[in-house]
Amino acid sequence: MGTRRLLTMADGSEDFPPRLRRGRVAPRNLEWLLAVLPAFPLVLLVLRLWYAGRQDTQTLLLLVQHVSPLGLLSSVLITGMWIIPAVVLLLRVLSALYLVSARRSSLLVRAADRIPDWVLVVAVAVALLAWQLRFLPTLLMLTLAVLGLTVRERGHRRSAVRFVGVVLPLLAAVACYVLLAPAIADAMRERDPVALLLLAMPPGLGVLLTGPVPRASAWVISHGIALLAALVLPVVVGVVFLRVPVLPLVAVETTGEDGLPPVVVGYTIAVDDRTTTFLSTEGTVRFVANDHLGAQTLCPDPAEILHSRVDLYGWYVEESMISWLAPERAPTPDDPRCQGRRASE
């Protein structure tokens, strides 16, 4: 097998030739990729404003003129807080799985070699804080898979491979099921299949992802999943990003003159000395004279409302650790103006 064969160490463990582990040839002609990557966030920002204006070009131009670039960049940051760790972890898992199974390099393996270990640690820490509770078992599964496959790839002793690849995932799965038992039972009572699968399935699968797969199917499994993720991920990112708010949602009482509704519910685009510009939730732009405006209130964005009632000791599965650890906001009664009714009604 030449340089592609495994090296047997003096203690009986197996090692990969250095050329397979680190000596990958750097991919060539990446100038086009470096040029496209900075343009991807810009495309997302334009699509977000186009979607907010209900695909109207004039509304898009108005939003581009008044919307703060910092607000748009914060939306990109919110999206990247969960997507970047997912890409890093998935890339490392699939590349290591292919390498320990097929014992050869590939474009996927060479791409993963460009990710240093400290970036992986930072990605896990960011995901731990930013991912929702229901995705943390998946984070544990991916982290244990990366750890087990990396130990096997780098030729550590067999005892270390068995502990990291078998014993540690089993202990982590038992601890995870004990900790998540109330939430899993709650998901069964609430008949929430999505939360049930995300909480119960990943810890058990973690044991199966720390070892090699049959060599004949290694390329299909690793590269097939990578290709599928590359096709689906931009669509998922786009859908999530289109739901991220970029303008404050307010409800303002009016005098009812000039055919105005009693309450205008929409996003504030701009305010000057004479008029206030609103973008309604239906995508209609309204220029309302300030003399016709009364009391106003800030409304919760529909995307921020929790849809699942499954929780773990008061930590809802749709909340991240950051939001759970942050000081809790005092509950306020629902304002009728956010439903288009005056406060006196």
Order of alpha helices (4+ residues) and beta strands (2+ residues): beta-beta-alpha-alpha-alpha-alpha-alpha-alpha-alpha-alpha-alpha-alpha-alpha-alpha-beta-beta-beta-beta-beta-beta-beta-alpha
